[in-house]
Amino acid sequence: MTRKLYDDFRLTEAESRVISCEPAEGGFSVLCEETNFFPGGGGQTPDPGTLDGTPVLNVFEKNGNIYHLTAAPAEPGRTVKLSVDRQKRLSDSHIHTGEHILSGLAQSMFGARNVGFHMSADASTADFDIPLSPEQLSALESAVNSAIRDNRPVKISYPSPDELESLPLRKRPETDEPLRVVEVEGCDLCACCGTHVRSTGEVGILKISASEKLRGGTRVFFVCGQRAFDVFCAEHRELSAIAKLFSAQPSDVLSHVQKQRAETARLKAMLSDREKRLASVLARRLFDGAPEENGERAISAEIDLGPESLIDAAEALVSLGRCHALLSSEGRYVLASSEDSTFDLKSENDRLRASGAKGGGRGHLFSGKL
């Protein structure tokens, strides 16, 4: 079996002898005596990198051996240089260790079992089997970061079957294969195949960015390490820019936004009321100015009203007497007719649709986009 070197998460450069190289779909499958490439698993994706300068397209494990899918062949018996993408390796290790602390403390504090984990460049997720309130998540986040600041040791071990029986593992996979156990002192003890830092302080910080309900439980979105720092910096820049617009301090932005939202709602209500009254005035003007033929008025006009007020104007218009109307505003249209009208609105709407309009309705009212 391939000797795995990635227990040392900082070992991103290594040398190894090529055992075999076989053609494979998408390239060549290269097997080495040992490797520092992580093949993926436990919610963590495989390491990218190069083998003697040739891009490693994928890494996978089969029957205890780790294979590198490369774009070019490697000569068996030759010693090659294995270079793992350092930035991704460090980021993955920060995230995976952070997830252990998060999941271990979620279980000990609230009895929440981790039932899923996914790592992503933007935000990773941990799924728990019970609902967690905002207050619980805040307390959990605080406890996680306290454990990170304590700089507790992170240990990797390969216990014997007898030793495993006595270990209170958070997760115990159903397998007869030897298990790799990761222990975060005072936080978590779990079987895991991923890469991890040596002490919690190296995680830097963990920030819960969001949460949502999921199948009766809770999905938690979080960021760690450099990614968390980048998010903090980006959000601070945005907050500072918004504060500047209000000539306020960042800490006062919320109250300013709340005041602006209240004022916007007041102005919208006032505008809506005035548009309704304007719609009624315009309806009367259009009706009175329309010629009458066979006892019915035909009205076509473009007026400056919003979508809802456009319908208000049409309804007010057809309530004034026997008529039919086509009103339009800002790319929208309304077709309406009075109840005693003989005009075929559906045929007129079909004609508009034939010319590219999108809309529908029934009876005495049709509407849509021109």
N, C-alpha and C positions, 0 to 999 in steps of 0.2 A: 504494500500500500504506500501511497505517496506520503512522505513526511511533511506535516503541515507546520509552516513557520509563522502563520499569522496570529498565533497566541500573543506574540510581540507585535502589537498593533503599529508600532513605529518602524518596523522592519519593512520598508518599502523598496529597498534595493537588495537583491540577493543573486547568488550564482548557483546553478544546478546542472547536472548532466542529463542530457536527453536520453530517455529510454527507448521511445518509439515515436514515429511520426507517420500518420496515415491520412490519405485523402478523406475529406468529410464534406458534407453539404455546407457550402459557403466558405470553404478554405481547407485547412489542415488541422487535424487533431493531434496535439503534441503532449506527450506524457513525460514528465521529468521525475527524477528521484525525490525531489523535494520542491516545495513552492511556497512563496509568500502571498500568492493570489488567493483571495477568499472566493469560493465558488457560488456563493449565494445561499440563502436559507434564513429561516426565522424572521421573515419580513425584510431582510436586507438583500440588496441586489449584488451581483458579482462585481469584483474589482475590475475596472478598466486599466489599461497600461500597455506595455510593450514587452516583447520577448526578443532580445538582441536587436532592438530598434523596430521590429515588425509589430504593427498593432495587434493586440489581443482583442478579438472581436467578442469572445464569450468565454466563460469559465464554468465548468460543470463537474460534478462528482458522480462517479459510477463505480460501484463495488469497492469503495474505499480509495479509489484512485481519482486524482484531480487532473482534468484534461484542459488544455488551453487551445481554443479555436483561433488559429492565426491566419493571416492573409497570405503568408508565404511558408514554405516548408522549413523544417529545422533538421539538421543532420544527426541521426542517432549516434550516441557516444560522445558527442561534442558538448563542451560546457558552454552554457548560454547565460546571459544576464537577464534577470527578471525584474522589471521596473514597474511598480504599482503606482497609479495616479495618487500622489501624496495628499492632495487637497481633498479628494473624495474619501480616501481612507480615514483621514482624521475626522472629517465631518460625520461619516458613518459611525465611527467609534464613539464620538460625543453623543450622537443621537441614540445609539443602541444602549449605551450605559445609562443615559437619561431616562430611557423608557423603562429600564429595570428598576430604577429608583422610584419613578412614577407609579409603576404597576405594583411594586412591592408595598409601598406605603398606602396606595389606594385600598389594598386588601387588608392591611393591618389596621388602618384607621376606620374604614367604612364597610369592610367585608365585600368589596367590589372585586370580582375576578376578571382578569384580562382574558378576553376571548378572541382577540384579533389585534394585529400590529402591522402597520405598513409604513415604510420609510419613503420619503419623497424629498426632492431638492427644495421644494417650497415649504411644505409643512407635513410633518409625520402625524399619523393617527394611532391612537390606542383605543380599543373598544372594550367597554366594561359591561357586565351583565345586569347591572341595576341602574336605576336613575340616580344621577348625582346632581344636586342643586348647585346654583352659582356659589352659595356660601361654602358648600363642601369643596368645590373645585378651588376656591380661593384659599381655603385652609390647606388643601393638598399641595397646591403650588408653593405656598409658604414653607411647608414641611420639606418638600423636595429641595428647594434652594438652600434651606438650612443644612440639609445633609450634604449638599454640594460644597458649601462653605466649610464644613467640618473636615473636608479632604479625607474622607474615609477610604481605606484600602479596597481595591477590587481584585479578587483572587479567582484564578482559573484552576480547576482540578479535574482529575479523572478518577473518581472513586471506584473501588471494587464493588461488585454486586452486593456483597455483605454490607459494605459501608453505606451504599445507597439506601438500603432498607431502613436505616435509622435517620436519614436526612429528611427534614421537613421541607421538601421542595415545593415551591409555589406551583410549578408545572412539572408533571412527570409523564414524559412521552411514552406511548405504548410501543416499546421496541425492546428487542433482546440485545441490540448492539451496545457497546460501551458508551456511556454518557459523559458529555463534557459539562461540567457544572460551573456556573458563574455565581460568585458570592459578592454582594455589595454589603460590607459590614453594617449590621444594624438596619438594613433596608430590604434586602432581597436575597433569596437563594433559589436559583432556577436553572434547569437544564437549558443550554443555549449553545448554538454553533457559531454565533456572530463574532465580530471584532469589538473589543472593549478597551477603555483606557485603564491605567493602572491605579488611579485614585480619583475619587469623585470630583476633586477640585479642578481636574482637567476638563470636565464638562463645561465649566464656566458659569452657565446659567441655563435654566429651563423656563420657558414662558408658555403658558396655555393661551393660545390665541383665539380659540373658539370651541364650542361644543354643540352637539345636536342629539336629539333623540334617535335611537336606533334599535329596532326590534325589542322594545321594552327596556333597553339599557341606555348607555350613553357613549357616543363617539367623541373623543377628546382630540383636538388638533393642537399640536405643540411644536415649538422650535427650540433648538439647543445650540450652544457654542457660538461659533462664528456667525451662523445663520441668524441666531437670536440677536446678536449684536448688530448685524446688518439691518434687521427689521426695526430694531429700536432707533437706529440712526435715520432710516427712511421716514419712519412715523414722526420722529421729532422734527425733521425738516418740514414735513407737511404741516404739523401742528404750529410750528413757528411762523410759517408763511400765512396760515389762516389767522393767527393772532395779530400779525402785522396788518392784515386787512381791517381788523376791528380796532387797531391802535390799542391793543390790550396785551396782557401777559398770557403766556400759554395756559396758566392755571385758571384764567378767567374766561377761556374760550367757550366752554360749555354754556355758561349763563348768557353770553352774548348770542350764541346760536339759538338757544331756547327763546330768547326775546325776539330774535328775527323770525323764527318760525311762527310765533304767535302773531306777529305783525303781518306776516305773509298770509296767514290764514284769515285774518281780519280783512285784509285788502281783497283777497280772492272772493270772500263772501260778499263784500260790497260790490265788487265788479260783476259778480254773477247776478246780483239783484238788479243792478243797473242795466245789464244786458237783457234781462228778461223784460224789463220795462221798455227798453229800446226795441226789442223784437216785436212787442205789441204795437208800438207807434209805427214801425216800418210796415207791419202787416196791414194796418189800416190805410197807410199811404199807397201801398202797392195795389190793394183791392180797389180803392177809390179811383185810381188812375188807369185801371185796366179796362179795355173795351169789352163790351158784352156782345156775344154772338149766340143766337138760339137760346137765350136765357142763361148762358154760362160764361164766366170770365176765364180767359187763359192767361196765366202770368208766368213770366220767365225773368229772373233777375239775379244779379250777383250782388251780395250784400256783405258787409264787414262784421261778421259775428262768429263766435266760436261754435264748435260742433253741436253742443247741447242747445245753445240759444238759436242756432239755425233751425233745429227741430221745433223749438218753441215758436219761432216766427211762422213756420209752415202750419203748425196746428192752429195758431191764432188766426192766420189768414183764411183757412178753409172753414173756420167757425163763423166767419162774417157773412157767408152766403154761398150760393152755388158757384163753384170754381174748381180749377185744378192748377197746380203750380210746380215749377222747377226752380228751386233756389240753390245757389252755390256760394261757397266761401272758402278760400284758402285750400282749394283742391278737393273739397268735400261737396256732396250734393244731397238734397232731399227732394223727393217727389211726393206730393200729397194731393188729395182731392176731398171735396166735401162728400158727405154721405149720399147726397142726391145727384152727384156728378155721374155722367155717362162716359167719362174719359177712361181709357184702358191704361191704367198705370203700369201693369205688368209688361205690356208690349213696349211701352216707353222705356222702362228699366232694361228690358232685353236689348233695345236699340243702343242704350248707353253702354251696356256690357260688351256689345259687339264692337264698340269703338275703343275698348280698353278699360272701361270703368270696372270697379269691383264693389259689389254691394247687393243687397237684396231686401226683402220685406214681404208684406202681404197686405191684402185689403186696401186701405186708403193711405198707407205710408210705406215708402221705400227710401233707403239711404245707403250711402257708401262713399267710396273715393273715386274721383274722376281720373 
